[in-house]
């Protein structure tokens, strides 16, 4: 599992930027409040019953947004869930390695939910169910192993991230960069599909395990990272603080040469801070970074020193 944690941390190092392919990215801001996700945004978004514009479709809301002004909102009218029931189709993929993520906000005293479908046709087989309870607890389907993080913070945006490696048959779930669960991609938590090593979609359902559900999603990204390697900076250490940050943070590293540089990229691999030298203070190399003016979300600090490099993850709220 350590290999997958390191892999996720290094997704957008130099080799990753060249190798990745952004398949889906959506922040909903080109639409209008009250528009319905599947009806307005269109493919690859649909609803559970493949009926965009109907009762299952979810509205765009300006009540909360991770970036810009709009997000998709899911509120249940019954403790058994619904009516909002939206499917993001990822394609029936059987090989490759993928990074999937979005920003999520759960209202105070409420819960939320999503699951990973093995097929673009909803209801055939579930690979993973994740329930955010009104108590602040995170519950996983029985085929998943819990990680170090088993809770989330309500009334705050947090980042849901996944690395789904169909070649290795493993999945990794993180919350704000901390491991919340792992699963085997050939297992299933729904009816059928055991042994089927495939992903097909994400189901966002207005549900909270019997609690009242009210949650928002924003800044959805799905990236093909097949073939991306994880470079390492041997014998070097690096840290970022504060992390999460409101915008400004400090990067400290040791065992670097005077030629080392630091840069920052966002979740799509776009460079938001150009490479620059770190300031040497004794044995510590330091850089001060300010992401004010950039959207909330996940960023990657990249340190290069000759042919070596290290990547650290930073979350901006």
Secondary structure, DSSP 4 states (H G I P E B T S, - for coil): -HHHHHHHHTTTSHHHHHH-EEEEEE--TTS-TT-BIIIII-TTEEETTS-TTSTTS-BEESS--SSSS-EEEEEBSSTT--B-EEEEEEEEE-SSEEEEEEEEEE-TT-BEEEEEESSSSTTS-EEEEEEE-TTSBEEE-TTEEE-S--B--TTSEEEEEEEEETTTTEEEEEETTEEEEEEETT--SSSS-TT---EEEEEEES--TTS-BEEEEEEEEEEE-TT------TT-EEEEESSSBSSEEEEEEES--TT-EEEEEETTS-EEEEEEEPEEETTEEEEEEE-TTSPSEEEEEEEEETTEEEEEEEEE-
